[in-house]
Structure formats: C-alpha cells, structure tokens
Amino acid sequence: MDENKFLSEIEVRGDLTRDQAYKVAVAVLQELHDRLSSKEADHLAAQLPGALKRMWHSLDAPWRDVRRTHERDFIRHIADTVEIDEAKAHKSLMAAFKALQMLLGSPSGQEGVAWDVFSQLPKDLKRIWLTSAGMAKPKAVKPRLGLSARA
C-alpha cells in the first residue's frame, strides 16, 4: 500500500479532509513510535511507505525510553494535533489503526508485524486495535442531483 492509499483510508474511514487525515497519520505514528520497543519500531518502519518512513525515522532517538501511553492520552494527542473533538479523534484513531493493519497486510490486526504492534499495546488500546480490524469501509455517499421527487 502506498502513502496515498494509506491516507485515503484514514480520510474516508475517519470522515476527514486530506489535511486532517495526514495530521492523524502523523499523530498516530508519533504515539506508536514512542509506545513500541526500538526493535518493533524498526520492524514497523520497514513496512511504511516513503515520506511516512522518513517521518518515523525522524522520531528516532538513541536511548529513548518506551512511553506507556494509554487510550485517553493517545486520543487527546490526536485531538490537539488535528484540532478536532475527542469523539472525532477516537474515530480517527480507529481509522488510522485500520489503515495501518491494511498496510501491514493483517486482516484481523493479529498477523505478522501487526501482531508485534498489538502485543505492545496496553489493554485499552488493544481493544481499539481489535475493534478497528472489524471496521467496514463506509459506502460512498452519492451527491444529490436535481430536485427531489416531491418538487
């Protein structure tokens, strides 16, 4: 999956603009980067497309400690970064997790590198990760043309 497809998934699933989808992607990847061990962070980075991989590596710091971020802080970070409310940030987190699972080729969120990410999340974020795996893609809404049948 390329970066455009990844961002499109977040945009559609999160009901966001493209700019917001990019900011959500960055916020989620920042939080995950700091949440994962260095080894698992490297495994995930190897799967990321172009600019997202470069952004991920720009967060690398020698001797960094793993930050034990939980759901509330994760969602608050997204809300603050994207300037959206926390309900929309929660939906956006789920959209980003689903897009990331797709990027990692993991339909259930529990295969391969996705399992490695899942295994390092706290229970509250594991719940969101698994719920995200079951997200169906929203159907496109067709714009209304002309007058309604009653007119």
NORMO-V975475 format. One record per residue. N is the residue number from 1. RES is the residue in three letters. SS is DSSP state (h for helix, s for strand, l for the rest). PHI is phi in whole degrees, -180 to 180 (NA if undefined). Layout:
# NORMO-V975475
n & res & ss & phi
N & RES & SS & PHI
N & RES & SS & PHI
This chain:
# NORMO-V975475
n & res & ss & phi
1 & MET & l & NA
2 & ASP & l & -88
3 & GLU & h & -61
4 & ASN & h & -62
5 & LYS & h & -65
6 & PHE & h & -59
7 & LEU & h & -67
8 & SER & h & -62
9 & GLU & h & -61
10 & ILE & h & -65
11 & GLU & h & -60
12 & VAL & h & -71
13 & ARG & h & -68
14 & GLY & h & -93
15 & ASP & l & 54
16 & LEU & l & -123
17 & THR & l & -78
18 & ARG & h & -62
19 & ASP & h & -62
20 & GLN & h & -65
21 & ALA & h & -60
22 & TYR & h & -64
23 & LYS & h & -64
24 & VAL & h & -63
25 & ALA & h & -57
26 & VAL & h & -64
27 & ALA & h & -62
28 & VAL & h & -67
29 & LEU & h & -65
30 & GLN & h & -60
31 & GLU & h & -65
32 & LEU & h & -64
33 & HIS & h & -55
34 & ASP & h & -78
35 & ARG & h & -89
36 & LEU & l & -91
37 & SER & l & -65
38 & SER & h & -57
39 & LYS & h & -62
40 & GLU & h & -71
41 & ALA & h & -61
42 & ASP & h & -66
43 & HIS & h & -64
44 & LEU & h & -67
45 & ALA & h & -57
46 & ALA & l & -63
47 & GLN & l & -94
48 & LEU & l & -78
49 & PRO & l & -78
50 & GLY & h & 6
51 & ALA & h & -63
52 & LEU & h & -68
53 & LYS & h & -65
54 & ARG & h & -63
55 & MET & h & -62
56 & TRP & h & -58
57 & HIS & h & -69
58 & SER & h & -67
59 & LEU & l & -88
60 & ASP & l & -63
61 & ALA & l & -142
62 & PRO & l & -62
63 & TRP & l & 66
64 & ARG & l & -70
65 & ASP & l & -95
66 & VAL & l & -75
67 & ARG & l & -92
68 & ARG & l & -88
69 & THR & l & -70
70 & HIS & l & -115
71 & GLU & h & -51
72 & ARG & h & -58
73 & ASP & h & -68
74 & PHE & h & -61
75 & ILE & h & -66
76 & ARG & h & -63
77 & HIS & h & -61
78 & ILE & h & -64
79 & ALA & h & -58
80 & ASP & h & -69
81 & THR & h & -66
82 & VAL & h & -94
83 & GLU & l & 62
84 & ILE & l & -130
85 & ASP & l & -76
86 & GLU & h & -68
87 & ALA & h & -65
88 & LYS & h & -68
89 & ALA & h & -65
90 & HIS & h & -63
91 & LYS & h & -61
92 & SER & h & -67
93 & LEU & h & -62
94 & MET & h & -62
95 & ALA & h & -63
96 & ALA & h & -68
97 & PHE & h & -61
98 & LYS & h & -63
99 & ALA & h & -62
100 & LEU & h & -67
101 & GLN & h & -61
102 & MET & h & -64
103 & LEU & h & -59
104 & LEU & l & -85
105 & GLY & l & 68
106 & SER & l & -123
107 & PRO & l & -62
108 & SER & l & -100
109 & GLY & l & 79
110 & GLN & l & -129
111 & GLU & l & -111
112 & GLY & h & 56
113 & VAL & h & -64
114 & ALA & h & -60
115 & TRP & h & -63
116 & ASP & h & -62
117 & VAL & h & -65
118 & PHE & h & -53
119 & SER & h & -66
120 & GLN & l & -99
121 & LEU & l & -87
122 & PRO & l & -73
123 & LYS & h & -54
124 & ASP & h & -65
125 & LEU & h & -79
126 & LYS & h & -62
127 & ARG & h & -60
128 & ILE & h & -66
129 & TRP & h & -56
130 & LEU & h & -70
131 & THR & h & -63
132 & SER & h & -61
133 & ALA & h & -60
134 & GLY & l & -91
135 & MET & l & -66
136 & ALA & l & -87
137 & LYS & l & -72
138 & PRO & l & -63
139 & LYS & l & -76
140 & ALA & l & -66
141 & VAL & l & -92
142 & LYS & l & -81
143 & PRO & l & -67
144 & ARG & l & -79
145 & LEU & l & -119
146 & GLY & l & 71
147 & LEU & l & -89
148 & SER & l & -73
149 & ALA & l & -65
150 & ARG & l & -78
151 & ALA & l & -71
